[in-house]
Amino acid sequence: MLKEFKDFLIKGNVVDMAVGFIFGAAFATVVKSLVANIMMPPIGLLMGRVDFSSLFIALDGKSYASLAELDAAGAPAIKLGIFINDVISFLILGFVMFMLVRTYNRLKAEEAAAPAPEPTTKTCHECAMEIPLAAKTCPHCRSAQ
């Protein structure tokens, strides 16, 4: 079992998967920054200067001026703004992944649909060996083609 596990690790599947996770995490960070720092400020401005990241509902009945003040007090809260940012990040990330998979599938389909190369050999009807198309006699069994 240890040998099988070593083979599994060495074959490259685990390495490919690890590289995918690392790139996925880095890409998710970029998307999260895009949403929080580029997309949400103009949307908040259009909606009456709302800062989505600071939208919350304190569950302890008290009023807090900011999310930082709420977190400092350790009060329980429903953090709507953070949730909205995360949903938008998820949708963007999902769309980009969809486009990548779609492009990959199209390239794969084009490759599969590529015409097969013209055959350069034929099978001898006597000995079943492969011979050139232009051969008049089989070099293996000397039968006429």
C-alpha positions, -999 to 999 in steps of 0.1 A, spaced: 0 0 0 29 24 8 43 18 -27 9 25 -43 7 57 -23 42 67 -34 33 60 -70 2 81 -67 21 110 -54 49 108 -80 27 103 -111 20 140 -113 -17 139 -106 -12 153 -71 13 179 -83 -11 191 -110 -39 193 -85 -18 212 -61 -8 237 -88 -44 241 -96 -53 248 -60 -25 274 -57 -36 292 -89 -72 290 -78 -65 306 -44 -44 333 -60 -71 340 -86 -98 341 -59 -77 367 -40 -76 388 -72 -113 385 -78 -121 394 -42 -99 425 -45 -116 434 -78 -150 432 -62 -142 450 -30 -119 477 -44 -131 483 -80 -167 472 -84 -184 478 -51 -174 515 -45 -191 527 -78 -221 505 -71 -223 519 -36 -220 555 -49 -248 549 -74 -270 536 -46 -266 567 -24 -231 564 -11 -236 530 5 -205 511 16 -215 475 12 -187 462 32 -200 480 63 -236 469 61 -245 448 91 -273 441 116 -262 439 152 -280 411 170 -273 423 205 -297 453 201 -270 479 204 -260 504 177 -224 505 163 -210 532 141 -188 508 120 -180 472 114 -147 477 131 -164 489 163 -188 460 161 -159 435 158 -140 452 186 -171 448 209 -173 411 199 -210 415 192 -229 390 171 -241 403 138 -254 395 104 -228 410 81 -248 416 49 -222 437 32 -195 411 34 -219 385 22 -229 406 -8 -192 411 -17 -186 373 -14 -216 365 -35 -204 389 -63 -169 374 -60 -183 339 -63 -204 349 -94 -174 365 -111 -151 335 -103 -178 311 -115 -182 330 -147 -145 331 -154 -142 293 -146 -171 287 -169 -154 306 -197 -121 287 -192 -139 253 -193 -159 264 -223 -128 275 -242 -110 243 -232 -139 221 -244 -141 240 -277 -104 235 -283 -107 198 -273 -136 194 -297 -118 211 -326 -88 188 -320 -111 157 -320 -129 169 -352 -96 175 -371 -95 152 -401 -75 120 -398 -43 119 -419 -45 101 -452 -34 65 -448 1 57 -462 -2 19 -459 -26 -9 -466 -29 -44 -453 -18 -73 -475 -48 -95 -482 -26 -127 -479 -4 -122 -449 -21 -93 -432 11 -73 -429 12 -35 -434 27 -25 -468 30 9 -486 -1 19 -507 20 20 -539 33 -16 -535 24 -39 -564 36 -70 -545 39 -77 -508 75 -77 -496 67 -102 -469 48 -129 -488 54 -119 -524 17 -120 -533 3 -97 -559 -16 -67 -546 
